[in-house]
Amino acid sequence: MKRLMSALLATAVLAGASLAARAETVDVTIAAGHPPVFRWVKHTSQTFIPAVNKALEGSGITVNWSEQYGGSLAKVGGVLEAVEEGLAEVGLVSSLFEAAKLSPQNVTYFTPFVSSNATAISELMDKLHEENAELRRSWEDNNLEYLGAAIGIDDYLLMTTFPVNSLDDLKGKKIGAPGPAVNWLKGTGAIGVSGNLTTYYNEIKTGVYDGVIVFATAAVPGKLYEVAPYVTKVGFGAQYAGGIAANKEWFDAQPEALQNALRRGGVAQREAYHKDLDQAISASLEAMRANGATITEVSPEFRMKWAAGMENVAKAWAAQLDGEGKPGSSVLSAYMDAMRQDGATPVRDWDKE
């Protein structure tokens, strides 16, 4: 009996030692350039991280998270490089501000006036990343592994310090816009200036800009209605602005359980973020109106005139990427075809002109 008890005890000790050997704590720094006041960063903390932790239950792997948001580690437009170089293992990468390194991902910003359905656009972009190796290559060439969590941006608005009743009202006005969205101002007579949400308020207040192109759910937390109270719904459309990515060398070295958990976190983030976003869009417009903003919507004729006056920047963009050996025309066609199949009615068929 004593020998039996000793054997059982030894077996238990060995099993415990084996379990301890398998248990692992992984330190992960996750970065974002924007602060948590913006919905996509808030959900990184409230949805992505808890979803990854839950998916790891029973695996023996625990993640020790270090959350670095609001430019504490990398500013807007600097997260890709921070993750690429290993300063952060995971980051919320805004493809919008990485026009050179993630150019194919910016297809939606070169095709305005297509759809106002941010959820549909984000689901499509994550699906295209799963199916299109050329699209994924843009991330991989920068030592990144795309994890999903596509950031859909609600329909862009024009917010100005002056009323907009016609295109003539824009002539000579300085309008801030994010990255490629500056192209939407071509043909209007306005002076497009590249900018981002973190600086819009002060730049309007100090007269650097006469207005900005922005979306409602970011305009409210940024209190842009205080300095640009004229809100014009032009119908630029919803957009894809990036997602969550990991340092590829680090990701490839991780256990399969952690890799799968990170991907599940990406799906959870996209779904929760867009459910939240859908509920917030109308509330954001009402909040701006309640705070004194004047909200107007242009006529279909106004929208058509604006779109018709633009250069076909989508075709020029696609041709440039094709010349660089990147999937320009193929991504443009795939995106536009998918949106039309989903029921979108583009003001212009950018891929077919």
Buried (B, 14 or more C-beta within 10 A) or exposed (E): EEEEEEEEEEEEEEEEEEEEEEEBEBEBBBBBBBBBBBBBBBBBBBBBBBBBBEBBEEBBBEBEBEBBBBBEBBBBBBBBBBBBEEBBBBBBBBBBBBBEBBBBBBBBBBBBBBBBBBBBBBBBBBEBBEEBEBBBEBBEEBBBBBBBBBBBBBBBBBBBBEEBEEBEBBEEBBBBBBBBBBBBBEBBBBBBBEBBBBBBBEBBBEEBBBBBBBBBBBBBBBEBBBBBBBBBBBBBBBBBBBBBBBBBEBBEEBBEBBBBBBBBBBBBBBBBBBEBBBEBBEEBBBBBEEEEBEBEEBEEEBBBBBBEEBEBBBBEBBEEBBEEEBBBBBBBBBBBEBBBEEEBEBBBBBBEE
